[in-house]
């Protein structure tokens, strides 16, 4: 399975928001919440400095 890139997830969030999809219990709203969560997690991962893990002293 192919994962979406951070940019692609951001585009999806933007498209849902421009379409006026509300974060509610609807199928569309639920999907928007999942996409926003995945985008947020991906952005956090990409902002981490993995050089902190050099030599086994990982600070994650």
DSSP file (Angstrom, degrees, kcal/mol; ACC not computed):
  #  RESIDUE AA STRUCTURE BP1 BP2  ACC     N-H-->O    O-->H-N    N-H-->O    O-->H-N    TCO  KAPPA ALPHA  PHI   PSI    X-CA   Y-CA   Z-CA
    1    1 A X              0   0    0      0, 0.0     2,-0.4     0, 0.0     0, 0.0   0.000 360.0 360.0 360.0 137.5    0.0    0.0    0.0
    2    2 A X        -     0   0    0      1,-0.0     2,-0.3     0, 0.0     0, 0.0  -0.762 360.0-143.3 -92.3 131.5    1.3    3.4   -0.9
    3    3 A X        -     0   0    0     -2,-0.4     2,-0.2     1,-0.1    -1,-0.0  -0.634  21.7-111.5 -88.8 151.1    1.2    6.1    1.8
    4    4 A X        -     0   0    0     -2,-0.3     2,-0.1     1,-0.1    -1,-0.1  -0.540  31.8-119.0 -76.8 147.5    0.5    9.7    1.0
    5    5 A X     >  -     0   0    0     -2,-0.2     4,-2.4     1,-0.1     5,-0.2  -0.318  29.3-103.3 -76.1 169.0    3.3   12.2    1.3
    6    6 A X  H  > S+     0   0    0      1,-0.2     4,-2.2     2,-0.2     5,-0.2   0.912 124.2  50.1 -59.8 -42.8    3.0   15.1    3.7
    7    7 A X  H  > S+     0   0    0      1,-0.2     4,-2.2     2,-0.2    -1,-0.2   0.911 109.8  50.1 -62.9 -42.3    2.3   17.5    0.8
    8    8 A X  H  > S+     0   0    0      1,-0.2     4,-2.3     2,-0.2    -1,-0.2   0.896 110.1  50.2 -64.6 -40.1   -0.4   15.2   -0.5
    9    9 A X  H  X S+     0   0    0     -4,-2.4     4,-2.4     2,-0.2    -1,-0.2   0.904 109.8  51.6 -63.7 -40.3   -2.1   14.9    2.9
   10   10 A X  H  X S+     0   0    0     -4,-2.2     4,-2.2     1,-0.2    -2,-0.2   0.890 109.0  50.4 -62.3 -39.6   -2.0   18.7    3.1
   11   11 A X  H  X S+     0   0    0     -4,-2.2     4,-2.6     2,-0.2    -2,-0.2   0.914 109.1  51.3 -64.5 -43.1   -3.7   19.0   -0.3
   12   12 A X  H  X S+     0   0    0     -4,-2.3     4,-2.5     2,-0.2     5,-0.2   0.924 109.4  49.8 -60.8 -44.6   -6.4   16.6    0.8
   13   13 A X  H  X S+     0   0    0     -4,-2.4     4,-2.4     1,-0.2    -1,-0.2   0.933 111.7  49.5 -58.3 -45.6   -7.1   18.6    3.9
   14   14 A X  H  X S+     0   0    0     -4,-2.2     4,-2.7     1,-0.2    -2,-0.2   0.904 110.2  49.8 -60.5 -43.8   -7.3   21.7    1.8
   15   15 A X  H  X S+     0   0    0     -4,-2.6     4,-1.7     2,-0.2    -1,-0.2   0.924 111.5  48.2 -63.4 -45.1   -9.7   20.1   -0.7
   16   16 A X  H  <>S+     0   0    0     -4,-2.5     5,-2.2     1,-0.2     4,-0.3   0.912 113.1  48.2 -62.0 -42.1  -12.0   18.9    2.1
   17   17 A X  H ><5S+     0   0    0     -4,-2.4     3,-1.3     1,-0.2    -2,-0.2   0.905 110.5  50.2 -67.4 -40.7  -12.0   22.3    3.8
   18   18 A X  H 3<5S+     0   0    0     -4,-2.7    -1,-0.2     1,-0.3    -2,-0.2   0.812 106.6  57.0 -65.6 -28.5  -12.7   24.1    0.5
   19   19 A X  T 3<5S-     0   0    0     -4,-1.7    -1,-0.3    -5,-0.2    -2,-0.2   0.545 116.8-117.5 -78.8  -5.8  -15.6   21.7   -0.1
   20   20 A X  T < 5 +     0   0    0     -3,-1.3     2,-0.4    -4,-0.3    -3,-0.2   0.746  51.8 167.7  79.2  23.1  -17.1   22.8    3.2
   21   21 A X      < -     0   0    0     -5,-2.2     2,-0.3     7,-0.1    -1,-0.2  -0.574  24.7-144.4 -74.1 128.1  -16.8   19.3    4.8
   22   22 A X        -     0   0    0     -2,-0.4     2,-1.9     1,-0.1     4,-0.2  -0.683  19.7-114.7 -92.6 146.7  -17.4   19.6    8.6
   23   23 A X  S    S+     0   0    0     -2,-0.3     2,-0.2     9,-0.1     7,-0.1  -0.589  74.5 119.0 -78.9  83.8  -15.6   17.4   11.1
   24   24 A X  S    S-     0   0    0     -2,-1.9     9,-0.2     2,-0.1     8,-0.1  -0.504  82.6 -72.3-131.1-161.6  -18.7   15.6   12.2
   25   25 A X  S    S+     0   0    0     -2,-0.2    -2,-0.1     4,-0.1     0, 0.0   0.449  91.5 110.4 -81.7  -0.9  -20.0   12.0   12.3
   26   26 A X  S  > S-     0   0    0     -4,-0.2     4,-2.7     1,-0.1     5,-0.2  -0.270  83.9-110.1 -70.4 164.0  -20.6   11.9    8.6
   27   27 A X  H  > S+     0   0    0      1,-0.2     4,-2.0     2,-0.2     5,-0.1   0.906 120.9  46.7 -59.9 -42.6  -18.4    9.6    6.4
   28   28 A X  H  > S+     0   0    0      2,-0.2     4,-2.3     1,-0.2    -1,-0.2   0.912 112.8  48.9 -66.8 -43.0  -16.8   12.7    4.9
   29   29 A X  H  > S+     0   0    0      2,-0.2     4,-2.0     1,-0.2    -2,-0.2   0.884 111.1  50.1 -64.4 -39.9  -16.3   14.4    8.2
   30   30 A X  H  X S+     0   0    0     -4,-2.7     4,-2.0     2,-0.2    -1,-0.2   0.901 110.5  49.7 -65.2 -41.1  -14.8   11.2    9.7
   31   31 A X  H  X S+     0   0    0     -4,-2.0     4,-2.6    -5,-0.2    -2,-0.2   0.893 108.2  53.9 -65.2 -39.6  -12.4   10.9    6.8
   32   32 A X  H  X S+     0   0    0     -4,-2.3     4,-2.7     1,-0.2    -1,-0.2   0.910 107.9  50.2 -60.3 -42.4  -11.4   14.5    7.1
   33   33 A X  H  X S+     0   0    0     -4,-2.0     4,-2.2     2,-0.2    -1,-0.2   0.899 111.2  48.6 -63.3 -40.4  -10.5   13.9   10.8
   34   34 A X  H  X S+     0   0    0     -4,-2.0     4,-2.5     2,-0.2    -2,-0.2   0.917 113.0  47.5 -65.0 -43.7   -8.4   10.9    9.9
   35   35 A X  H  X S+     0   0    0     -4,-2.6     4,-2.5     2,-0.2    -2,-0.2   0.910 111.7  49.9 -65.7 -42.6   -6.6   12.8    7.1
   36   36 A X  H  X S+     0   0    0     -4,-2.7     4,-2.5     2,-0.2    -1,-0.2   0.908 111.9  48.7 -62.1 -41.8   -5.9   15.8    9.5
   37   37 A X  H  X S+     0   0    0     -4,-2.2     4,-2.5     2,-0.2    -2,-0.2   0.931 112.2  47.5 -63.6 -46.1   -4.6   13.4   12.1
   38   38 A X  H  X S+     0   0    0     -4,-2.5     4,-2.4     1,-0.2    -2,-0.2   0.891 112.5  50.3 -62.2 -40.0   -2.3   11.6    9.6
   39   39 A X  H  X S+     0   0    0     -4,-2.5     4,-2.4     2,-0.2    -2,-0.2   0.922 111.2  48.1 -64.4 -45.1   -1.1   15.0    8.3
   40   40 A X  H  X S+     0   0    0     -4,-2.5     4,-2.1     2,-0.2    -2,-0.2   0.918 113.1  47.5 -62.0 -45.2   -0.3   16.3   11.8
   41   41 A X  H  X S+     0   0    0     -4,-2.5     4,-2.4     1,-0.2    -1,-0.2   0.901 112.0  50.1 -64.0 -41.3    1.6   13.1   12.7
   42   42 A X  H  X S+     0   0    0     -4,-2.4     4,-2.3     2,-0.2    -2,-0.2   0.900 110.1  50.1 -65.2 -40.9    3.6   13.1    9.5
   43   43 A X  H  X S+     0   0    0     -4,-2.4     4,-1.2     2,-0.2    -1,-0.2   0.898 110.7  50.0 -64.4 -39.6    4.6   16.8   10.0
   44   44 A X  H  X S+     0   0    0     -4,-2.1     4,-0.6     2,-0.2     3,-0.3   0.918 110.8  49.3 -64.5 -43.6    5.7   16.0   13.5
   45   45 A X  H >< S+     0   0    0     -4,-2.4     3,-1.0     1,-0.2    -2,-0.2   0.914 110.3  50.6 -61.1 -43.3    7.8   13.1   12.4
   46   46 A X  H 3< S+     0   0    0     -4,-2.3    -1,-0.2     1,-0.2    -2,-0.2   0.738 106.8  55.2 -69.2 -22.1    9.4   15.1    9.6
   47   47 A X  H 3< S+     0   0    0     -4,-1.2    -1,-0.2    -3,-0.3    -2,-0.2   0.587  85.4 105.7 -86.7  -9.6   10.3   17.9   12.1
   48   48 A X  S << S-     0   0    0     -3,-1.0     2,-0.9    -4,-0.6     3,-0.0  -0.422  70.3-132.6 -72.7 145.3   12.2   15.5   14.4
   49   49 A X    >   -     0   0    0      1,-0.1     3,-1.5    -2,-0.1     4,-0.1  -0.842  19.1-173.3 -99.6 100.7   15.9   15.6   14.5
   50   50 A X  G >  S+     0   0    0     -2,-0.9     3,-1.5     1,-0.3    -1,-0.1   0.526  72.9  83.6 -76.2  -4.2   17.1   12.0   14.2
   51   51 A X  G >  S+     0   0    0      1,-0.3     3,-1.5     2,-0.2    -1,-0.3   0.744  77.4  71.9 -65.8 -21.5   20.7   13.1   14.8
   52   52 A X  G <  S+     0   0    0     -3,-1.5    -1,-0.3     1,-0.3    -2,-0.2   0.673  89.9  61.0 -65.0 -15.7   19.8   13.0   18.5
   53   53 A X  G X  S+     0   0    0     -3,-1.5     3,-1.7     5,-0.2     5,-0.3   0.453  74.1 124.6 -92.1  -1.0   19.7    9.2   18.2
   54   54 A X  G X  S+     0   0    0     -3,-1.5     3,-0.9     1,-0.3    -3,-0.0  -0.348  77.2  15.8 -61.9 135.6   23.3    8.9   17.2
   55   55 A X  G 3  S-     0   0    0      1,-0.2    -1,-0.3    -2,-0.0    -2,-0.1   0.622 128.5 -72.3  76.6  13.5   25.3    6.5   19.4
   56   56 A X  G <  S+     0   0    0     -3,-1.7     2,-0.8     1,-0.1    -1,-0.2   0.530 103.2 120.1  83.0   5.7   22.2    5.0   20.9
   57   57 A X    <   +     0   0    0     -3,-0.9    -3,-0.2    -4,-0.1     2,-0.2  -0.426  42.2 175.4 -99.3  58.6   21.2    8.0   23.0
   58   58 A X        -     0   0    0     -2,-0.8    -5,-0.2    -5,-0.3    -8,-0.1  -0.440  21.7-167.9 -72.2 134.1   17.9    8.5   21.4
   59   59 A X              0   0    0     -2,-0.2    -1,-0.1     1,-0.2    -6,-0.1   0.059 360.0 360.0-108.4  22.4   15.7   11.3   22.9
   60   60 A X              0   0    0    -10,-0.1    -1,-0.2   -12,-0.0    -2,-0.1   0.497 360.0 360.0 -75.5 360.0   12.5   10.4   21.1
